[in-house]
Amino acid sequence: MRKFEWRKELKQLYLPKKQPTKIDIPTIKYFTIEGSGNPNSEQFCEHIEALYTLSYGIRMLPKKGITPQGYFEYTVFPLEGIWDLDEVGRTLDYLSKDHFVYKLMIRQPDFVTEELFHYMLESANQKKSNPHLDRVKFEMLTDGLCVQAMHNGSYDLEPETFALMEQYCNQNNLKRIEKTHKEIYISDPRRTSPEKLKTVLRFKVMEL
């Protein structure tokens, strides 16, 4: 059986070029968790761990003798995050990571159901001591029409890529409709130097 590799099968969604492009994102299944505060905190790491615990748990079910209906072999999808600022953060004239508000998520294959999610959650709670597992939700989210681009380099330099994306909008009769944005982490920051990081940046737009 051929293994589904998101890097090969879904390049348009996860491996765009550095030059901004318009894309229409369909409805996708995710495991999600919401939080706030500095992404360098222990809580943020625990939120990521909770998502990966459940995502890899689904992936490894056949090795435990459980094969969900419609299951196929696949590579776990990358971590994604929707980022915003709290009310205080929006009033500051500088960017404070302590005022970040975020929703982290990992995409799930189409065969994953609400029932399977709750089974995995119950199973994980019996084996793991992560206090945030019960905050994870199973959601179907639709980004719709977006502009995206691959950002190469440090997260702190993302404004440079966002400027290119805004310029693209101005040149193509598009308007950004939300201050929030999505990041998709193609690189693992624990194993990749800042200058080599690859991060998909995306925000929602409307046609004028």
C-alpha positions as CSV (number, residue, x, y, z in Angstrom):
1,M,0.0,0.0,0.0
2,R,1.4,3.4,-1.0
3,K,2.1,5.8,1.8
4,F,0.5,9.2,1.6
5,E,3.1,11.9,1.9
6,W,1.8,15.4,2.3
7,R,5.1,16.9,1.0
8,K,4.5,15.2,-2.3
9,E,0.7,15.1,-2.6
10,L,-0.2,18.5,-1.3
11,K,2.7,20.8,-2.4
12,Q,0.3,23.6,-3.3
13,L,-0.9,23.8,0.4
14,Y,2.3,23.1,2.3
15,L,5.2,23.9,0.0
16,P,4.4,27.2,-1.8
17,K,7.0,29.4,-3.4
18,K,8.5,32.5,-1.7
19,Q,6.5,34.6,-4.1
20,P,3.0,35.2,-2.7
21,T,0.1,33.4,-4.4
22,K,-3.7,33.2,-4.1
23,I,-5.2,29.9,-3.0
24,D,-8.7,28.6,-2.0
25,I,-8.4,26.3,1.0
26,P,-11.1,23.6,1.5
27,T,-12.7,22.4,4.7
28,I,-10.1,20.3,6.6
29,K,-10.2,18.2,9.8
30,Y,-7.9,19.2,12.6
31,F,-7.1,18.5,16.2
32,T,-6.9,21.9,17.8
33,I,-5.9,23.5,21.1
34,E,-6.2,27.2,22.1
35,G,-4.0,29.2,24.4
36,S,-2.3,32.5,25.1
37,G,1.1,33.9,26.2
38,N,4.7,33.5,25.2
39,P,5.4,30.6,22.8
40,N,8.7,30.1,24.6
41,S,6.7,29.0,27.7
42,E,6.4,25.4,29.1
43,Q,2.6,25.6,28.6
44,F,3.1,26.2,24.9
45,C,5.3,23.2,24.6
46,E,2.8,21.1,26.5
47,H,0.0,22.2,24.1
48,I,2.1,21.0,21.1
49,E,2.9,17.7,22.9
50,A,-0.9,17.1,23.4
51,L,-1.6,17.6,19.7
52,Y,1.2,15.3,18.6
53,T,0.3,12.6,21.2
54,L,-3.1,12.3,19.7
55,S,-2.0,12.7,16.1
56,Y,0.7,10.0,16.3
57,G,-1.7,7.9,18.4
58,I,-4.1,7.8,15.4
59,R,-1.2,7.1,13.0
60,M,0.0,4.1,15.0
61,L,-3.4,2.4,15.7
62,P,-2.9,-0.4,13.2
63,K,0.3,-1.5,15.0
64,K,-1.9,-2.0,18.1
65,G,-4.3,-4.2,16.1
66,I,-6.9,-1.4,15.5
67,T,-7.5,-0.4,11.9
68,P,-10.1,2.4,11.6
69,Q,-12.5,2.2,8.6
70,G,-10.9,3.9,5.6
71,Y,-7.4,3.9,7.2
72,F,-4.4,4.4,4.9
73,E,-0.7,4.8,5.7
74,Y,0.4,8.4,5.9
75,T,2.9,10.9,7.3
76,V,1.6,13.0,10.2
77,F,0.9,16.5,9.0
78,P,2.9,19.5,10.2
79,L,2.0,21.8,13.2
80,E,0.0,24.9,12.3
81,G,-1.0,27.9,14.3
82,I,-3.4,30.9,14.0
83,W,-2.0,33.9,15.7
84,D,-3.5,37.1,17.2
85,L,-3.0,39.6,20.0
86,D,-5.1,40.1,23.1
87,E,-6.7,43.5,23.8
88,V,-3.7,44.8,25.7
89,G,-1.3,43.6,23.0
90,R,-3.2,45.5,20.3
91,T,-2.8,48.8,22.2
92,L,1.0,48.5,22.5
93,D,3.3,50.2,20.0
94,Y,5.7,47.2,20.1
95,L,5.2,43.5,19.7
96,S,5.0,41.6,23.0
97,K,5.0,37.8,22.9
98,D,3.4,37.7,26.3
99,H,0.2,39.0,24.7
100,F,-0.1,36.4,21.9
101,V,-3.3,34.5,21.5
102,Y,-3.1,31.3,19.5
103,K,-4.9,28.2,18.2
104,L,-2.5,25.4,17.4
105,M,-3.6,22.5,15.2
106,I,-2.5,19.4,13.3
107,R,-4.5,18.3,10.2
108,Q,-6.0,14.8,10.3
109,P,-6.8,12.4,7.5
110,D,-10.3,12.2,6.2
111,F,-11.0,8.8,7.9
112,V,-10.7,10.4,11.3
113,T,-14.1,10.9,13.0
114,E,-15.4,12.4,16.2
115,E,-15.8,8.9,17.6
116,L,-12.2,8.0,16.8
117,F,-11.0,11.2,18.3
118,H,-12.8,10.5,21.6
119,Y,-11.4,7.0,21.6
120,M,-7.9,8.3,21.1
121,L,-8.4,11.0,23.8
122,E,-9.5,8.4,26.3
123,S,-6.7,6.1,25.5
124,A,-4.1,8.9,25.7
125,N,-5.4,10.1,29.0
126,Q,-4.8,6.7,30.5
127,K,-1.2,6.6,29.4
128,K,0.0,10.2,29.4
129,S,0.2,12.8,32.2
130,N,-0.2,15.8,29.9
131,P,-2.6,18.1,31.8
132,H,-3.8,19.7,28.5
133,L,-5.1,16.7,26.6
134,D,-8.7,17.4,27.5
135,R,-8.4,20.9,26.0
136,V,-7.8,19.4,22.5
137,K,-10.8,19.6,20.2
138,F,-11.7,17.9,16.9
139,E,-12.8,20.6,14.4
140,M,-13.5,21.0,10.8
141,L,-12.2,24.4,9.6
142,T,-12.4,26.3,6.3
143,D,-9.9,29.0,5.5
144,G,-11.4,29.8,2.2
145,L,-9.7,32.3,-0.1
146,C,-6.2,33.2,1.2
147,V,-2.9,34.6,0.2
148,Q,0.2,32.6,1.2
149,A,3.9,32.5,0.8
150,M,6.9,30.5,2.1
151,H,8.9,32.4,4.6
152,N,12.6,31.4,4.8
153,G,14.4,32.3,7.9
154,S,13.8,33.5,11.5
155,Y,10.3,34.0,12.8
156,D,11.4,37.5,13.8
157,L,11.8,38.4,10.1
158,E,8.3,37.4,9.1
159,P,7.2,41.0,8.7
160,E,9.3,41.1,5.5
161,T,7.3,38.3,3.9
162,F,4.0,39.8,5.2
163,A,4.9,43.0,3.4
164,L,5.4,41.1,0.1
165,M,2.0,39.4,0.7
166,E,0.3,42.8,1.3
167,Q,1.9,44.2,-1.9
168,Y,0.6,41.2,-3.8
169,C,-2.9,41.9,-2.5
170,N,-2.6,45.5,-3.7
171,Q,-1.5,44.4,-7.1
172,N,-4.2,41.8,-7.6
173,N,-7.4,43.5,-6.3
174,L,-7.4,41.5,-3.0
175,K,-8.1,42.8,0.5
176,R,-7.0,41.2,3.8
177,I,-10.1,40.6,5.9
178,E,-8.6,39.5,9.2
179,K,-5.7,40.6,11.4
180,T,-5.1,37.1,12.4
181,H,-2.8,34.9,10.3
182,K,-1.8,31.3,10.0
183,E,1.7,29.8,10.2
184,I,2.5,26.2,9.1
185,Y,5.8,25.0,10.5
186,I,7.5,22.9,7.8
187,S,10.8,22.9,9.7
188,D,11.4,21.7,13.3
189,P,12.9,24.7,15.2
190,R,14.5,22.3,17.7
191,R,16.6,20.8,14.9
192,T,16.9,23.7,12.4
193,S,18.9,26.9,12.7
194,P,16.8,30.1,12.5
195,E,18.2,31.2,9.1
196,K,17.1,27.8,7.6
197,L,13.6,27.7,9.0
198,K,10.7,27.2,6.5
199,T,7.3,28.5,7.5
200,V,4.2,28.9,5.4
201,L,2.5,32.3,6.1
202,R,-1.2,32.7,5.2
203,F,-4.0,35.1,5.7
204,K,-7.6,35.3,4.6
205,V,-8.6,37.7,1.8
206,M,-11.5,38.8,-0.3
207,E,-11.7,39.9,-3.9
208,L,-12.5,43.5,-4.6
